[in-house]
């Protein structure tokens, strides 16, 4: 493993840990009935971040040949995190289901899906499933915005 890859893994694990702790504080501020699943996810993310941090510290950089072309922060990574940030901001403005549709649509375009039906239909199907599970079946309130 190259030194740059080890650095990247350390940085990513620290950022993941900070974000996980932030979201866990946010998740634990809601009533217990509506935040059980986010709490579990946050705890799992914290554990996985700690495991990644530990593993990256334990990795021997001399075991694999170095790769000088390895970039710590690539444009794709930054674009993906920006897309996730826009999704989080859009949740309160346009609502959970509409924001989720555009987020999944953006991910499909980001991953360069070739099939146009997949790009436009898959987000709609996923949002319909989310609506049926959360609103109809579980009766969990979701962020509402201008549209829905």
C-alpha positions, 0 to 999 in steps of 0.5 A, spaced: 500 500 500 502 506 498 503 512 503 498 516 499 493 511 499 494 510 507 494 517 508 487 517 504 484 512 508 486 515 514 483 522 512 477 518 510 476 514 516 477 521 520 472 525 516 467 519 516 468 518 524 466 526 524 460 526 520 458 519 523 458 523 530 455 529 528 449 525 525 448 521 531 448 527 535 442 529 530 439 522 530 439 522 538 435 529 538 429 526 535 424 522 539 426 514 540 420 512 536 422 515 530 429 515 530 431 508 532 433 506 525 438 512 524 441 511 531 442 504 529 445 506 522 450 512 526 452 507 531 454 502 525 457 508 521 461 510 527 464 503 528 466 502 521 469 508 521 473 506 527 475 499 524 477 503 518 482 508 522 485 502 526 486 498 519 489 504 516 494 505 522 496 497 522 497 497 514 504 496 512 506 501 506 512 497 504 508 491 503 505 493 496 509 497 491 507 505 491 503 508 486 505 515 485 498 517 481 494 515 487 490 522 488 487 523 495 481 527 493 479 526 486 474 530 482 469 524 482 470 524 490 469 531 491 463 531 486 459 525 490 460 529 496 457 535 494 451 531 491 450 528 497 450 535 501 445 538 496 441 532 497 441 534 505 440 541 503 434 539 498 430 535 503 427 541 507 426 545 501 423 540 496 421 534 500 424 528 502 421 524 496 422 529 490 429 530 493 430 523 493 428 522 486 433 527 484 439 525 488 438 518 485 437 521 478 444 524 479 447 518 482 445 514 476 448 520 471 454 520 475 455 513 475 454 514 467 448 509 466 447 508 459 440 506 459 435 512 459 429 508 462 434 506 468 436 513 469 429 516 469 425 510 471 429 507 477 429 513 481 421 513 480 420 506 482 425 507 488 421 513 491 415 509 490 417 504 494 420 509 499 413 512 500 409 505 500 414 503 506 415 509 510 408 513 509 403 508 508 406 502 512 410 505 517 407 511 518 413 515 519 413 522 518 418 524 512 421 532 511 416 535 507 418 541 502 414 545 497 412 540 492 411 534 497 
